[in-house]
Amino acid sequence: MLTPEMKPANSIPATASSGASRMLVLAAFFFVLGAGLTAAWFHYHESSRNADELSGPVRNALEHLAAPVTIRFYSLLPAGSASAEEQAFSGRVENLLTALQADSADKIQVTRLDATAETNVAAAEAEGIQPFNLDKGDACFLGLAIVGGKNKETFARLQPEWEPALEYDLARAIARVAVAAAPAKPAPEIARPSPEIIASINRLIPDVSAVSVEQASQVFHAEFVKQCGAVGADLETQVNAAQQQVVQAQNGGSESDLEAARQHLQQVQLAQGEKLKQLAANLQTQLAVFQQMKAATTPAK
């Protein structure tokens, strides 16, 4: 949600076994973050939270990061070029990073580069951090590089107008690079795969013997992404409708109407979250069963 320049880099192809566990973790994590966004929506309308305090869902997620993450914070704001508002925003971002580091159980390390030395400017440019305020003097840089193993995501330019979403944007990026950097786990043994799982594999891959495990992983992941997109679109529609009910209850309904609208919104999110987790579980099972089916078609040496 930050800027068009925020994009992942240096991604690593997932193996069949590691891809399943990663997608499972991501689906569960994004559900938690989605719930957090709704909580933040309520929070925005009804109360104020300490600026240095992370939301509950983000704190819980940070405690279970799959691998260590390093954040390089570039805040190169020459006095003659950066405005007071930009300086103040940089300070709030630094406070947020401090809170993320403190609540990560030592999984997040933050490196701050704030001296406008030539070496830091060169490093910022090399990371893909976007210069700005060039018309006012020396170039300013305000961005982040989030690194986990060989994986990196870059926030090319942080801007104050996106500040309300920054905590969740950062948490999702941290989760992605941490999951990608986590060591692979072996696929689980499936003693009795259900007929539905067998049917889904046969539908996607009619000839198991002609497809490698890596190719199957790509097929299953593509189907998983497609199904998640459908669930996400449905979730957005239902959440928008539920949020409108909350707004209407806040503006003119009774306290019981407001509470019912809130509960309905939570139920919508929980139901859609369960769908995402089930899709991720099915993906993991598909991969494990395919490996068994593949092994059964391979002649013994």
Buried (B, 14 or more C-beta within 10 A) or exposed (E): EBBEEBEBBEEEEBBBBBBBBBBBBBBBBBBBBBBBBBBBBEBEEEEEEEEEEBBEBBBEBBEBBBBBBBBBBBBBBBEEBBEEEBBEBBEBBBEBBEBBBBBBEEBBEBEEBBEBEEEBBEBBBEBBBBBBBEEEEBBBBBBBBBBBBEBBBBBBBBBBEBBEEBBBBBBBBBBBBBBBBBEBBEBBEBEEBEEEBEEBBEEBBEEBEEBEBEEBBBBBBEBBEEBBEEBBEBBEEBBEEBBEBBBEBBEEBEEEBBEBBBEBBBEBBEEBBEBBBEBBBBBBBBBBBBBBBBEEEEEEE
